[in-house]
């Protein structure tokens, strides 16, 4: 008869293999026999926490309430280049806004879907935070999430993440800080996280600064920069990152944070330089490779972008968006043998109707580029079939109807002319807008 494994060790084995539900169930059986077993309690709390754990540094999804009811605005009219909420012009020789598509807030679409960006239009939080490295976060396990030395720290993480009870979590952290005579930096960071979740950004800033005075940690620097980004102070956040680089030279997460802020400020060329510095430290960093590839694509260098996307494919990234980008790069680089196979693979890997609509929309562009207007028309129709809110597909269908002379199906020409004039005022060098205005004036002259 074989020797059975100790139940607690068996539960720990489940935990190490990320089978958290089995671990929790086994711990519950142990606690039914020994209610006072602190090791079993601690392991069960950790398992329940890991089932819903999200890295607070990465996830920063700003809801409608935060945007509409924000009372932390410092300046209503900020100077250009000092605000994330004011769409600025392209700086540093990057691609024009007339070429690179923008999000609803006026920021350029990045090459990597992040929770705080709207480029990918994620349907749920789980879709937004899912990245190729792990199922929970785009960053490796950090000290802020890896410290479970005592039952109290594990209990805080359970209350904060699993129960989402910020009030009791901050009370626990405050008592623990007081018990430690205000000398434990970790509890100060947790209080700062609670303040940030409650929208008390200045109080969170105070806690993070106090923690940094006691212990230099990369996580604390990232939290502090996140506070300044939410307060719409990108230059202060950049200074925090650069001061952190003085103490932690070559730290990938700090370099990536600087690149993200420059990208949100529409300083694309500087962001690309910092992403290249990230690759010098970690040549498998998915976000840096994707963003550099996206920058080369919108800078009219599809051949170079294709090399970066192929690198992602070699690394094991296998999703709809990657094959979609590969198809577009092959088309603009005139490598026609790979276009249809890439889009077919993208359609087969699409996980929802929004992704399928984007693939059909890009196929419509390819068809229009080779002169097959009937195929382009059908592709845009299929995009609308999958996503009835696809504004770009409606726009392109209207342009095609106008080219065919079906003016009655296009809509209100006067409103179109007024919108085109506003577009020209915003981007005078946009050639398509100038051509549209010329066509509308010619049509009005014939009336």
Protein Blocks (a to p, Z undefined) as FASTA:
>chain_A
ZZdddfklmmmmmmmnopaklmmmmmmmmmmmmmmlmklmmmmmmmmmmmmgccfklpcc
dcfklmmmcckbfblbdcehiafklccddehhiacfklmccdfkopacdfbdcfkbcklo
pabfklmmpcfkbmmbcbdcdfklmpcfbfklmmmmmmmmmnopaklmmmmmmmmmmmno
opafklmmmmmmmmmmnopaklmmmmmmmmmmmoccfklmmmmmmmmmmnopaklmmmmm
mmmmmmmghiaklmmmmmmmmmmnopaklmmmmmmmmmmmmmmbfklmmmmmmmmmmnop
aklmmmmmmmmmmnopacfklmmmmmmmmmmnopaklmmmmmmmmmmmpcbfklmmmmmm
mmmmmmmmnopaklmmmmmmmmmmmmmklmklmmmmmmmmmmnopamlnopfklmmmmmm
mmmmmmmmlmklmmmmmmmmmmmmmZZ
